[in-house]
Structures are given as C-alpha cells and as structure tokens.
Amino acid sequence: MHLVDTLRYCLRNSRPNCRSFIGKVLVSLVPIRELTRLSNKALPKIQKDWIPNCELDPFWGQFIEDADKWEAQQI
C-alpha cells in the first residue's frame, strides 16, 4: 500500500484536476504485471536454448546475468 499511496501522492501533485487518473494507472498495471510473469516464465527456456548457440551483445549478456542473480535472491 505504500507504493500505491506514493503513486497517488505523485499523481495528485502532477495532475490535481484529474481524480480518476489513479484508477487508470492502476488498471494499466495489470497487463504489465502479466507480461512480466510471462517473460519470467520464458527466460529459462531462452537461456537454455538460445544462449549456448549464439553470440549475444554484451548488454544482453549482462542483462541475463543480472536476471539470474535477481532470481537467485528471490528464492
């Protein structure tokens, strides 16, 4: 709830005349959350199937390493 309160505060300051905007923002977060869930589900398969067979840009290699570290910390 702290994040929602912070979001509400920020939106009140940036859009004082638009009271329904917080609802629109929160509704928009649902599909983003689903995309995150799907991407987290697909990442192990991508790592297993694609990474050994191709050269990645260093940026993506670092991204995958960071994702692995983050996932290990969540468990």
Backbone hydrogen bonds, N-H to C=O, Kabsch-Sander energy under -0.5 kcal/mol:
donor,donor_aa,acceptor,acceptor_aa,energy
5,D,1,M,-2.7
6,T,2,H,-2.4
7,L,3,L,-2.6
8,R,4,V,-2.9
9,Y,5,D,-2.4
10,C,6,T,-2.6
11,L,7,L,-2.7
12,R,8,R,-2.4
13,N,9,Y,-1.9
14,S,10,C,-2.2
15,R,11,L,-2.9
18,C,15,R,-1.5
19,R,17,N,-0.6
21,F,18,C,-0.9
22,I,19,R,-0.5
24,K,20,S,-1.6
25,V,21,F,-2.5
26,L,22,I,-2.5
27,V,23,G,-2.4
28,S,24,K,-1.7
29,L,25,V,-1.1
30,V,26,L,-0.6
30,V,27,V,-0.8
32,I,28,S,-0.9
33,R,29,L,-2.5
34,E,30,V,-2.0
35,L,31,P,-2.3
36,T,32,I,-2.1
37,R,33,R,-2.2
38,L,34,E,-2.5
39,S,35,L,-2.6
40,N,36,T,-2.4
41,K,37,R,-1.7
42,A,38,L,-2.0
43,L,39,S,-1.9
46,I,42,A,-2.2
47,Q,43,L,-2.8
48,K,44,P,-2.5
49,D,45,K,-3.0
50,W,46,I,-2.2
51,I,46,I,-1.3
53,N,50,W,-1.1
54,C,50,W,-0.6
54,C,51,I,-1.1
56,L,54,C,-0.6
60,W,57,D,-0.7
61,G,57,D,-2.0
62,Q,58,P,-2.3
63,F,59,F,-2.3
64,I,60,W,-2.5
65,E,61,G,-2.1
66,D,62,Q,-2.6
67,A,63,F,-2.3
68,D,64,I,-2.3
69,K,65,E,-2.3
70,W,66,D,-2.7
71,E,67,A,-2.6
72,A,68,D,-2.3
73,Q,69,K,-1.8
74,Q,70,W,-1.3
75,I,71,E,-1.0
